Amino acid sequence: MKRYKSVIFDLDGTLMDTLEDLHLSANYALRHFSLPERNIDEVCSFVGNGVRKLMERAVPSNFPLERMDEVMSVFRTHYAAHCRDHSAPYQGIPQMLSSLSKEYVRMAIVSNKPDKEVKCLNDEFFASFISVALGENEQAGIPKKPSPEMLLEAMRQLESTPSETLYVGDSDVDIQTAHNAGVDCASVTWGFRSEHFLLEHGASLIVRQPDELLAVLR
């Protein structure tokens, strides 16, 4: 009998390398307001808490907060048009998802990326395996991670329970989200945070290659 019947994935840094498109859209917005641009390592350190927090971290510390809505409008428009330019699944991810599907594992995505872009990327890359894809949608009353609400909503749609669900992510936000939802968490090392960082932030299960996840579920 499988240990877990459902697997819920983070998107950025877990299923897909989306960093370059986030970096380019962030710098497009910064240039639009004649603000200093950020290098890709800085943008990598800013991701994980949603795109608004990404841009709040990217602008200078003295940037007027009352103008952040303008910045976000420029960023969101550019990113919506360019979120697929360079983003792609990590090596081994499609094969891993195919194997899980053949074992009748139920799968979903939850992400702090905007809901429209999450669904767009899922439709293009993972629709054969994943039907439930949830992104940032606080207008619908579902707060961002590390609130457990998005993860709980995905479990409701999968008709899954916490005890039979594994959450897979690449960040401290994902570790905390799983904890808040009462769900086991697997932390991957190929994403936006190092293994050392993940262990320092409470990771209890480390996965270094996508195919290692198959053994965890058996």
C-alpha positions, 0 to 999 in steps of 0.5 A: 500500500502506498504511504501517500495517495496525494502529492501537492507541489509548489511550482516555482523552484519545485516543478519549474525553473521560473527564475529568469522570467521573474528576474526579467519582469522585475527589472522591466518594472524597475526600469519603468520607474527609473529604479536600480535593477537587481541581479538574478541572485537577488531576485532568487532571494526575494521569491517565495512570498508572492510577487508583491513581496518580491517587488517590495523587496526589489525596490529601494528601501526609500521607495514610497509604499503608496506607489507599490500598486503602480509597480505591481501593475507594470510587473503583472502586465509584463509577467502575464505576457512573458511568464513562459518565455524562459520557464520550463520544468526541471530535468526529470520532472515530467518523467516523475509526474508520469510515474506518479500518474501511472500509480494513480497518485492524485496531484495538485499545485499550490503557488504564491504566483498569481493564479492566472499564471499558475493555471497557464503554466500548468495547462502548458506543461502539466495538464496531462497529470495535474488538474488542480492548480491554485495560485495567489487569489486573496480576492477569493478569500484564500490567503497566500502561503504559509497560511494553510488555506491554499493547501487545504483547498487543494486537498478538498478538491483532491478529496484527500486528507492530511494524513494521506497527503505529501506536500513538496516544496523548495523553501522555508515558506513551504515547510511552514505551510505544510506544518500549518496544514498538518501535512508531511513535507518533502523539501527539494534541493534543486530549487531556489534554496540550498539544502543547508538553508532548508535544514536550518529552517526545519526540513525533515525530508530532503529530496535531491533528485525528482525520481527519489520522490517515487521511493518516498511514496512507496 
